[in-house]
Amino acid sequence: MKLNRLVGQLAVIGLAAHAGVALAQSDGDGGKRLERVEVTGSSIKRIRDEGALPVQVISRRDMERAGIASAEQLIMDLNINGNGLDNLAGNADVVDGASRGNNGASSANLRGQGSNATLILLNGRRVAAHGLNGGTVDLNQIPFAAIERVEILKDGASAIYGTDAIGGVINFILRQNYSGVTINALADIPQEKGGEIYGVAVTAGFGNLETQGFNFLTSLSVRDNKVLRGDQRDFVNTYQPDRGLAPDTRGTPIATLFGVAGTRENALTVTMPNGTRNNTAGPVDFANPALRVNGINVLDLPGGAGCSSVDGQSPYQEALWATAASKYGCAWDTGRAAVIQQPIKNTNLVSRLTGQFGDHRVFGEAVLGRAESTKSFSPNQITSGTNTANTALPNGQSTPSPFRDLRYPSTGAGYTQVFDALARSFPELAGNRGLGMAFRWRCMPCGNREIDTVADTARVLIGADGPLPFLTDWDYKVGFSRAQSKGSSTVGTGYHYWVPFANLINTGVLNPFSLTQTPEAMKALDDISAEGVTLYGGKFEMQQADATVTGPLFKLPAGQVMAAFGVDSRTEKYKFDGDQRPDANTREALIFNVPFDNALATAGTLKRTIKAVYAEVAVPVMKDLEITGAIRRDEYTGFGASTNPKISLRYNPIEQVLIRGAYSTGFRVPTFKQMFDPVTQSQFVGADFTDPATCPSRTVSTAPGCSSVRDFNVLFGGKSTLSPEEAKMYSAGVVFQPNKDLVANLDWWSVERTGTIYSFGLTTLADNYQFFQGNFERDSAGRITAVDTRWVNAGETITKGLEFGLKGAFNAAGAAWTAGFDLSYLLDKKSRIVPSAPMGSSEVGRFTRSGDLGVRWKHTASLTRTQGDWVLAVQNVYRTGYQDFVLPGVANGTVKPSNWNPRVSAYSVINTSVGYTGIKNMTITAGVKNLLNVDPPFSVTYDTNTGAGSSWEPRVADPRGRAYTLRVEYRMF
């Protein structure tokens, strides 16, 4: 039996069980013309079993048995998929930078190369990128209920498909030639409340291509993912100082007092030994005369009620954060206030009409989708600014921040009580009575911030395929499609107009030192709510025409030389609209802390045209050796041409062994937003930032000569000078079949990327200050006024790994058994941030703040037992641990927590399911996910606007815990 045919027979239900050789659909009866089929990753149609590409094939039944209800759940279970902020948990919080517009979106990230380097296809053709970012495909637009199978090419494919195919290709293939009516209902309910999933789908089809010459298929599905909040899971607890974790935010429900730079004095203003008045130094600590303190919460002073007297508050751990001056501060656990999995409702409709005319097939297809999500996170943090703090209007003009001189006045109801407590501990401040109080406050009466997003997608495709006239050994395929994704986000609760909001504090109407507000204050707050304002909208449109011919060129002694030639032309358009209110460019229209706001609107509709030609030739050099070469040339508006080759080989030295390998180049053009987003600035609101120019070590801000800064702007946006990324991909592997019931594969791969497009965060820029001095803008006195974090073509990344698969089938105890094991092992992952920098240390197995987390070992093991009408499946999903993030105080040796563990534990869950088909026309599948109810492993990951991680890591683990699944499928006829 041929090796590839055996692979097809041994496909098992576990996701891991499908790694290995690509398969084609069944051909016709022996008397018919042998049907050639096209497999993802190649344009050459072949007779079944001729090809041997590293393609993972996952069938519809496999996904149902595994309890997979969405494309996101499928991708999250793939070992070959990376661990980035690409899912509903990882992208649940504020999320800075490139991900801030991906509200409700889920993406794929093959081989850890990023979601914009993984190509997503539907029936072999591109779909529109997300309307709010214009560069990444949102998997929610995939009509999952109508999917027949998924083919995953685990190799670069720019030589076949063009840009974006660096990490690999995922091809979702719809049902075809279906007749009857099927109703499918599912429920995925966690044992603990929150994160429930419900879905229903109706699929109908009539007509038969072979006997009637036509088929019409339509499918309507609705899936509803419910919200999961941080306070619904016990493992979300940011205050665990004994394990090295504590919140850094001193914006607390009872406000923390700060000294603020500027000419306007505040309650913490002190007289220095030289007689000058200093607005930022803070008073001398009564317990340590050598220390001046700042960030003072009266609850933490002697005689105070204590930080923990308020729910969610805790003492600020100044030792962990290496900020001794904040010893009297309180902190607040933002993680438990955040939503750790976004709620989203998906509605998808698919209709396909296919006609068969002899050997020719003509079809029309329409795919529509809507995704409705609500992103919710903790209440706004209010911070008193300085007299130099500015913000930008949509037109780019700078205007004074409404919080520039924010002070709680002496006329406020809470002033006297707070000042009396302050003066008792710091008598030198007694003369400041009457001065306004500068502070940092978590505005609990404002409510959680919410952003509502609706994304509508549509694709219309017409096409045809069949044998070429007068050249029947050759096949053709042509298609024309139009696709679009349109998204819009509106302000929900928790956001307020900035100027009147500041006035409510400056006049004492709102009291940041109290958990309760007067009825008048709550009404005034409600009157200035920005709920309902359209934040931004985006629309990505794509028009594509393609044609391919494939067939034999000539015959060599070893066999036919097969070839494919094709052309591809598409136009992409993108428009991002910001705030369209008539008064948007006025100070009065500003809304405090709205992410993205209106400044990121692109200048009109952006457009690029792509024209491509490509060729592929498969040459049988010897009977058991085939070499395939492919080349594609793309011409991009604004970038010129890019030519990318690929060469691969398939060698069968003996029947039991298949050796394969490939080399190719690839590229990825910058997204529209990466190039054309205008510069946007937002005020830095984190802990005091150590100036890398005065303190190169960046570890002890109180060391001699070191200085810190808190009041500066962070710039982000696009750069029109960006160039495409370039990549080289290598792979080599062997497939071994010792007998007819067992097959194994081992593949090595490498991806080398140059000109990688990055947006570096503040910490990275500061830690590499020698390369990025120009990113730090300073005033005449040398103080930092802004830091530029915009996109740049940076240095180089190298990622290498191994993939191992083992699958088998046997009969025992009166049942048929299938088993599979799939392993992804990351050998190396390293980078240099600029070409002149040395290559960094390995990123495998250690925490990184943003991007992809380099988990070394990921495997899935599965066992399935089939007997009569019953199918029982067991699956283990495993993710190895890694070196954890370390807070500054632990890193510099100031403190060693008693229960600190430098490693994050492995994450391993067991899933089970049982299926029954003994009822006529009905299939019932019930299961338990995370059978042992394993919590995500503890991590010092801290929510710093890069995701919902807060004592756990959303890039690795499912926060829902044990869940019970039920799927019922009833075929009416």
N, C-alpha and C positions, 0 to 999 in steps of 0.2 A: 504494500500500500504506500502510496506517495506520502512524503512528509507533510506537505501542505494540506492534503486531504485529511490526514489524521488530526491536524490542528483543528480543523473545522469540527470534527466529530467530538473532540474533547473539550469544546467550549463549555465552561462551567459557570455557575451563577455568581460566584463571588467576583467582585470587580477585578481582583488580582488575576483571576483565571483567564483573562483575555489578552495578556501580554504575549507578544510573539508574532507569528506570521499573519499577514493580511489574508482575508478570505473574500471570495466573491459570492454573489448569489448563485443559486442553482441554475444550470443551463437546461436547455430543452431536452426532449426525448431524443433517443439515439438517431431517429430518422430525420430530425430537423437540422437546420443550419446551426452549427455550434455557435452559441451566443458568447460574444466577447463582452467583458464587463470592465468598468473603470473603477479602480480602487484609489482611495484618497492618497495623494502624494505622487500620482502619475497620471499623465494624459493618455497613455497607451492603453488601449483595450486589449485584454488578453483572454485566452481560453482559461477557464477556471483551473486553479492549481499551478499555473505557470509562474505567478509572481511570488515574491518573498520579501515584502517590505516590513519594516518594524511598525506595524499598525496594530493597535489594540481595538478590538471590536466588542462592543457591549450591546447585547440585545435588549429588546423591550422587556422580555420576561425576566431577564437577569435583574434589571432595575426594579421591577415590581417585587421580586422575591427579597431583594435587599432593603425594601422599604423606602426606596428613593422616590421622592415626590416632586422634585424640581431639578432643573439643570444645575442650580447652585449646589444642591446636596450631592449630585453626581460628581461635580468637579472637586468638591471638598474631600471626597473619598478617594480620589485618584492619587496614587503615590507619586506619580510623575508631576503632579501639580505642585507649584511652590507654595510658600506660606507668606503671603502678602496681605495687605489690608483690602482684600477683594471680595469679602462676603458681608452679609447683613450684620454680623457681629463686629467684624473688624472695622467697618465703616459706619458704625452706629453713633459715634460721638462727633464732636465739632470737626475734627480732622483738618489740619492745615494744608496749605499748598495745593498740589495737583488734584487731591481727592476731595476738595471742599465742594465741588459741584456734582459729585456722584451720588446724590441723595437717592436712596433706594436701589442703587445699582449693585449687581453682582457680576464678577468677571472671572475669566480663566487666566492662569499664569503658569504655563508649562515650563518645566525645568527652571523655574525661578527667574525667568527672563523678563517678567513684568507683563501686566495684562495688555499693554499696547504692543507687545512683541509676540502675542499668540493670535493666530488667525482663526476666526470663527466663520464657518460656512454653514449654509442651510441648503441641502441637496446639491452640494458641490459649488455653490456660488456665494459671494459675499453678501453680508447683511449690513445695514446702516449702523454707524457708530452712535453712541449715546448722544442725544441732542444737547445735553448740558456740558459735555466735555469735548465732543467732536473727535475723539481719538480712540476710545475703548468701546467694545461691544458690550451692551448690557444683556446678560443671559436671560433676563426676564422676558425678553421679546421672543424667545424660542417657544413655540407651541408644544410644550413637552408632552402633553397628552396624546398628540398625534405622531410622536416619534416612533419609528420602527426599530432603529438601531443608531448607535453612535460609533463613528470611526475616528480614532485618535492617532494621528501620525506623530510619532515621537522622534522627529528629525526636522532639521531646517528644510524649507521648501520655497525659498525665494525664486529659485530657478523655474518653478512651476507656477506659483501664485503671485509672485511679486513681493511687495512690502509687507511687513508685519509678521511674516512666517519664520521668525528667527527661533523662537522657542518650540514651535510645532504648529500643528493644524488640528482643529476639532471640527468634524463634519457631522452635523445632525441630519439624519436622513428620515424623511417622512414616510408614512405608510402609502402604499400604492396598490391599485387594483383590488380595493377592499369592497366587499358587499355585505350588507346587513346593517343592523343597528345595535350598537353596544353602549350601555350605560356603565360608567366607571365612577365609583365613589370611594374616597379615602379619608381617613382620619389619622393624625399623628399627634398623640396627646401625651405630654410629659406628666410624670407622676406628680411633680410639684407644679403649681399653677404658673402659667406664663409660657409663651412660645408655642401655643397650639397651632396646628396646621390642619386645615380642612380643604377638601377639593372635590369637585364633581366635573365629569366630562361626558359629553354625548358625541359619539362618532357614528356617522351614517354614510353608507355608500351603496350605489347600485350600478349595474352594468358589469360586463366581463370583457376585458380586452380581447381575449383569445376567441370567445364564442360570439360576442355581440359587437366587438369593435370599439367599445367605449367604456369608460368608467368615470363616475362622478363621486368624489369623496368630500365630505365636510365634517368638521370637528369643532365643537365649541366647548371651552373649558374655563373654569373659574377656580382659582386657588387663593386661600386667605391665610396668610401667616400672621398670627397675633403677636402683640408686643410682649417682650420680656424685659422687665426692669431689674436694675441692679439690686434693689431691696427685696427681690423675690428669690435670691439665691444667697445662701449663707457664706459661700466661698468668696463672695465679693466683700472684702473688708480691707480697706487701705491702711487702717491703723493697726499695725502689728510690728511695733518697734523691736520686739525681741527677735524678730526674723529679718530685721533690716529694712522694714518698709514703714513709711509714714507719709501722709499727704504733705505737699509743699505749699499748697494754697493757704494764705493767711486771710483770704477773703471769706469771712465767716458770718453766720447768721447774726451774731453779736459782733459788730464791727471791730476791727483791729486798728489802733491809732498808729499813724506813720508821720515822720517828719518829711516834708516835701520841699524840694529846691524851688527857688524863686524869690521874688521880692516881697511877697505877702507872707507875713509871719503866721505861725500856727501854734497850737497848744504845746507842741514838743520843741519849740524854738528855745535854744539855750544860749547863755553867754559863755564864750570861750575864755581861756586864761588870758588871751591878749586883749580882751574887752570887746571883741566883735560879737555880733549876734549871728548864730548859725541856725538855719531852718531845718537842717537835715541830720546833724550829728546825734541828736537825742541826749537825754539826761545821763548822768553818771549812775551806774548801777549801785544801789545801796549795799549790795552784798559783795561787790568787787569793784573798788574805786578805779581800777585800771581799765574798766570796760564801760563804754557808752552803749546804751541799748536803744533799740528802735523796734517798730512792729509790736507795740504793747497792747495786750488785751486785758482790760481791767478784771476780767474773770480769773485771770491767772496770777494776779497780784496777791500779796498777803491779805487775808480777810475776804477775798473774793469767793464766789460760789464754785469756782473751778471750771475749766474749759468743758469738761464732760457733763456739766449740768445741762447743757443744751444738746439735744439729739443730733448726732452726726458730727459734733465737735470733739476735738481731742487736744491735748497739749501739743504745741508745736515742738518737734524733735530737732532742736537746733544742732545737736551733735551729729545726727545722721546727715543733715544737709550742710554741715560745716559753716553755719551762720550763727556764731555765738551771740551776736547782738540781738537775736530774736528770741532770747531765752524766755521772755514773758509773753510770747505769742500763742495764739490758738490756731488750730488748723481744722479743716472741714473735709469730710470724706465725699468727694465728688462722685466716686464710683458708684456708691449706692444710690445716688440721685440720678444717675444716668440711665438711659435705656441701653441695654447691652445686646439687644437684637431688635432691629427695626421692624415695625409692622408693615406689611405690604400686601396688597391685593392685586392679583393678576387675572386679566381676562384675555383669552386668546381665541381667535377664530381662523380656521384654515379651510379653504375650498380649493379643490383641484379637479379640473376636467381634462381627461386624457382620451384621445382618439387614436385608434390603430388602423392604419391604411396599408395593408400588406405588411412589409417589413418596416414601415415608417411609423413613427410615433410622434404625435403633435399634442402639446399640452398647454394649458393655461393655469396659473396658480396665483392665489391671493392669500396673503397672510397678514392679519391685523392683530394688534395687541395693545393693551392698556395696562400700565402699572401705576398704582396709587399708593404712595407711602407717606408716612409721617415720621420725621426725624425729631427726636426729643432728647434734650440733654439738660444738665443742671441749670438752675437759675443764674442770671447774669451776675458777674462780679463787677462791682463798682469801685474804681480806684481814683482817688484825688490826683489830678494831674499837676503840671507845673505851668509857669507863665510862659514857657517856650514850646509847650506841646501843641501841635497842630494836627489837623486831619484834612483829608482831601475831599473835595466835591467831585461829582461825576465828571465834570469837564476838566478835572486836573488842577483846578485852582485850590490853593491852600487857605484854610480858614482856621481860626483859633478853636481848639477843642472845647466843647461846652463844659467839659470837666477840668478845664485848665486851672481854675482857681476854686475847685469844689471844696467847700468847707461846711461842716455842720455848725450852725450859729449858736451863740450864747442864749438866744431866745428860744431855742428848741427845748421841748419838754424833758429830754433826757440829758441835757448838757450838765446841769449842776451835779447830778449823781455821778456821772462819769468823771467829771473834773475833780470832784472831791476825792474819789478813790485814787486818781492819778497823783494828786498833790500830797496825799498821805504817804505814799511810797517814795515820791521824788519831790521833796520840799523846794528844790531849786526852781520848780515849775510853778510855784504858787503865784508868782507875779504875772503869769500868763492868763489868769482868769479873764474871760471875755474874748480871748482870741479864738478864731474858728478852729474846728478840729478837722484835720486831714486824716483820711482813713482808707481802709479797704474793707468792702462789705459784700456779702453774698445776699442778694436781694430776694429773700424768700417770699415776701408778699408779691413780687413780680410773677412768681410761678415759673415752672420749667419752660425753657425756650423750645419752641416747636417750629418746624418748617414743613409745610405740606407740598408734596411734589406729585405731579401727574406727568407720565411719559407715554405718549402715543406713538406706536410704530406701525409701519405698513410696508409691504413689498408686493409688487405685482410683477409676475414673470410669465413670459410666453417663450416657448422653445420647441425644438423638434430634434429628433435624432433618427438614425437609420443608416442603411447602406447607400453609398454614393452611386448615382446612376452611371451605368456603363463601367463601373469599377466596383463590383459588388464585394470584393475582398476588403474594401475600405469602408469605414464608417465615418459619419459626420455627426457633429453636435453643434447646434446654434442656439443662442438665447438672447433675449433682450429683457432687461428688468429695470424697474424704478423702485427705489427704496428710500424711506425717510424715517427719522426719529425726531420727534418734537417733544421737548420737555419744558415744564414751567414750574417754578417754585414760588410759593406765596408765604408770607409771614403768618405764623400761627400765634399762639399765646407767648407771653414772656418777653416780648420786645416792645420798646416804648420810644417815642420821639425824644430825641436827645436834649434839645434845649429846654423844653418844659420839664423834663425829668430832672435836669440839674437844678432848675428853679425850685422844685419841690423839696430838694435837699437843702439848698442854700437859704431857703426861707424857713426851714425847720418843720415843714408840713410832714415830710417823711422822717422817721426816726431810725437811723441805722443801728442804734444801740438797744433796740427792743424787738422782741419776737412778735409783738402785736402792734397794729397800727390803728389809728382812729378811723371811724367810719368816713370822715371827711377825707382823710388821706387815701383810703382805698378807692373812694369815688374819683378823686383827682387822678389817681394812678390809672384807673380804668378809662378815664376820659382821654388819656394820651397814649392809649394802646395803639400799636401799629398793625394789629391783626387785620389780615385781608389785603395788605399791600403786596403787589407783585414784585418779588425781588429781582428775578431775572427769568429769561426764557431762552431756549436755544433750539436750533433746528439744523439737522444734518440731512442732506439730500445726496443721493447717489443714483446716477444713471449709467448703466453698463450694457455693452453689447459684446458678445464673444462668439467665436467660431473655432472649432477644432476638427481636424480630420486625422484619422488613425488607421493604419493598416500595414501590410507587409511591403517592404521595398524590393527585396530580392532574397534569394535563398543561398545560404552558404552550406558547406558540408555538414556543419553542426546544427543547421536549422534556419528558419526564416529570420531575417532582419526586420524588426518591427519599428515603426516610427509614428510620431504624432507631430503635427504642425498646427499652430494656432495664432490667432490674433485676439487682442483684448483692448477695448477702448472704454474708458469710463470718465465721468465727470463728477467731481465731488464739490458740494457747496456747503458752506457753514455760516450761520449767522447767530450771534449771541446778543440778546437784547438785555440791557439792564433796566433800571427803573425808568419807566416811561411817563411818570407823572410830570405835568407841565412845570411844576416848581421844584423838580428834582435837584437843580443846581443852586438851591438856596440853603442857607444854614438851617432854616426852620424845618426843612424837609428831612434832615438827617435823622436816622434811626440808630440808636446805640447798638454797636457790636453785632450788627447783622452780617453774617459771613457772605463773602463775595459782593454783596450789595450791588450798586449800579455802576461802579467804576470799571468793571471788567467787560463791559460791552465792546464787542469788536466793531471796528469801523465799517459798517455796512456788511454786505454779503461777500464772504471770501470764497474764492473759487480756484480749483486746480484741475487740470486735465491730465490724464494718464493714458498714454498709448503704448502698447506692448506687442511684441512678437516673440514667439518662443518655439522651440523645437526639442524633441526628445527622440532618441534612437536607442533601441535595445539590440545589441549584437551578440549572438551566440558564438563566442570564440571557439569553444569546444563543446562537446556534447553536454558536459556538466558545468560549464563556465559561461556566464552571461555578464556582459558589461553594458551598463546603461549610461548614456550621457545626455544631459539636458542643458539648455542655455536659454536665458530670457533677457531681453533688453527692454527696459522701461524708460520712457521719457516723461518727466514730471515738470509741470509748469513751475518755474522758479528754481529748479534744481538741476536741470539738464538730464543727462542719460545715466542710467546705471545698468551694467551688464553683469549678470550673475550666472555662473556655471554650476553644475553638479555632476559628479561622476559616482556611480555606485556599481558594486559587483555582487554577484550571487554565484556561489560555487558549491557544487555537490560532489566532493571527492568520492564519497560512498553514499549509498542510499540513506544511511542513518544520520548523516551529518550534513548540515547546511552552513556554510560560512558566508557572511555578508559584511559589507563595509561601504562607507560613503564619505565623500568630501564635497563641500559646497560652500558658497559664499552667500551672504544675505545682506539686507539693508532694511532700515526703518526710517521713513521720513518723519520729521517732527509733526506733531498735530497742529491744527490751526491755532488752538489756544496757546500751545507752547511757543508759537512764533509771534502771535499778534495780540495777545492780551496786553492791554495798557498796564503801566506800572500802578500798583495799588499799595498804599501804606496803611499799616495799622500800628497802634501804640503797643509796645512791649508791656505785658502785664504779669510776667512771671516773677520769680525771685530775683534778687539783685544779681546783675550780670557782671561777671569779672572781666575787666578789660584785658584782652590778650596782649596789648602793647605794653602794659605796665606789669603784668603778672603772667609771664609765659607758661608757668607750670599749670595754671588754671585750676589749682587745687585748694589753695588757702588764700582767700581774698583778704585776710587780715595781715598777711605777711608784709614785712617792710617794703615800701614802694608800690604795693598792689593797690589798685583802686577798683571800685565797682560802680556800675551805673544801672539805673532802672528806667529813666525817662528818655526813651528814644523810640524811633519808628522802625518797623520792619517792612522792607519793600519786597513785593513779589509780583510776578507777571511774566509776560512773554518777551522773547528776543527775536527780532526779525532776521538776525544774522546766523541763526542756528543752521547747522548742516545735518544731513542724514547720518544716522549711525551706520557703521559697517560691521560685519561679522564674518567669522570663518567657523564652520561647523565640521566636526569630524565624528565618525562613528565606526565601530567594528564589533562584530558579534558572531556567535555560533549558536545554532539550534541543533539539539541532539535528540535523536529518537532511538533509544536502545531496543524498544519493542513496540508493538502496535498500540499498547495501552499507556504509554508514558512518553512525554516530550518535555524538554527543558530548553531554556534559552539564557544566554548570558551576553549582554551588550555593554560596551564601553562607549562613552560619548564625551565630547568636549565642545564648548561654545566660547569663542573669543570675540569680544566686542570692543570696538574702539570708537571714540567720539561719542561715548555714551551720554545721553541727555539726562542731567541731574538738576534738581533744585535742592541745594545743600541747606540744612538747617543751621541755626545759630551756633549750636555746639560744635558741629563739624567745621564750620568756617573759623570759629575761634581756635579750636584745637589745631588747625592747620593755617594759622595766621600768616606764616611766612609765604604761603602761596596765594592768599586772598586778602592782602592788606588793602587792595583797591576796593574791596567790597564794604569797607568800614568808612563811612562818611563822618567827618569830624568838624567841629567849629574852630574858631580861631584859637581857643584855649586848649585844643586837643581832645575835648570831650566827644564821645560818640553821639552823633545825632541820628544816624540811620545805619542799618545794615541791609545790604542788597542780597536777597536770597533768590533772585530770578534764575530761570533755566540757563544752563550753560552746556556746551559740548565738553565734557570732562575728559578723563583719561581712558582707562581700559578696565574691563572686567574679564575674568577667566573663571569658568565654571566647568567642572568635570564630575562625572558620575558613572556608576554602574547600575545596570538593571538586570535582575535575575528573575526568571519565571520557571515554575515547575507545575505541571498539571498531569493528572492521570485519571483513569477510569477503571473500575473493577466491579465484579459481582460478588456479593457475600451475603449470607443470612437471608436469602430470598429477595434481595433488593439490589438495585443498581446504585453505585456510588461514584461520585466525581469529587476530586479534590484539587485544590490549587493553592499556590503560594507565589506572591508577587512582591518583589523587593526593589526599592529604589535606595541606592546608597550614594551619598554625596562624597566624592573623593576630595574635592578642592573647590574653594570659592574665595577669590581674592580680587582686589582691585587697587588701582591707583587713581587718586582723585583728579590729577592733572598729569599731562605727559611728562613733565619734569620731575614729578614726585616718584619716590621709590615705590615698588609694589608693596602693598600692605600685608599684614599677617593674615593668616587664614580666617575667614569669616564662618567656617563650618563649625557648628556646635557651640556658638557663642551668641549672646544677645546682640542684636542691632536695633536701633531705635525705630528706624523707618525702613521701607522697602521690604525685601524678602528675608525671612528668617531662615538661616542655613541649617535646617534640621538634617542630621547626617543619615539616620536610618529610619525608613518608613516602610512598613510592610502590611500586606493584607493576606490573611490565610483563610481558606474556606473549605467546608466539607458539606456535601449535599447527598442526601439519601432519597431515592425515588422508589416507591413501591405502590403499584396500582394507582389509586386516585390521590395518594398522599406524597407530598414532597416536604422534606425537612432540611433546613439549611442552617448552618452555624458559621459565623464569620468573626474573625479577630482583626481589628484595625489598631495598629501600633505606631507610635511616634516617639522616637528616643528623646532623652533629655538633652540639656545644653547648659553652658555656663551662663549664669543669670546676670542681669543688670546689677550694678553696685552703686548705692548712693554715695555722694561725695565723702561723707564723714567716715564711712567704712573703708572707702578706697584709700584715704590718706592716713588711716590708722588711728584716727581720733577716738573711735568707738568700735567695739566688737560685740554685736548683739549676741545674747546668750544662746539663741536657737537659730543662728544664721547658718544657712547652707548655701555654698557658692553655686550649686547646680540646681536646675529645675528638673524635677523628676520626670520620668517617661510617662506618656499618656497612652493607655491601652484599654480598649473597650471591646466587649463581646456583644454581637448582635445575633439574634435568632429569628427564624420565621418558619411557619408551617403553612403549606398550601393544600387546598382540597378541591378536586374537580368532580366529585361524585354526584353533584346535583346537576341535572341537565341544563346546559347553556350557562352555567354559572361557575365562576372561579372565585374562591375565597382565600385570601392570604392574610394571616395574622402574625404579628411579630412583636418582639421587644428589642428596642435599641438600648445600648448601654445597659445590658442585663444586670450588671453588678452595681449600677448607679455610681460610677466613678466620677468624682468631681474633677474639673480641670486642675492640673497641678499648680501649686502655689508658685508665684513669680513676683519678684520685686518690680516688675513692670508697673509703671505709674502713669496714670492718665495725664498726658501732657499735650492734649489736642492732636494726638496721632492715632487715635482709635479708642475703643471702649475698654482697653486693658486697665485693670485696677485690681491688683493682686492675682491676676490670671492673664493668660495670653490668648487673645481672640484669634490670632493667626494660626493657632494649633488646635485648640479644643472647641468642642460644642458645648455651650453653656447650659443647654436645656436639661441635661441629666437623663435619667431613665425615662423612656417614652414608649408608649404602647401604640402599635400601628394596626390598622385594619383597612384592607382594600377589598372591595366587592365589585366584581365585573359580571354583568349580566348581558348576554347576547340574545336580543329579542328574536332575531331571525337572521 
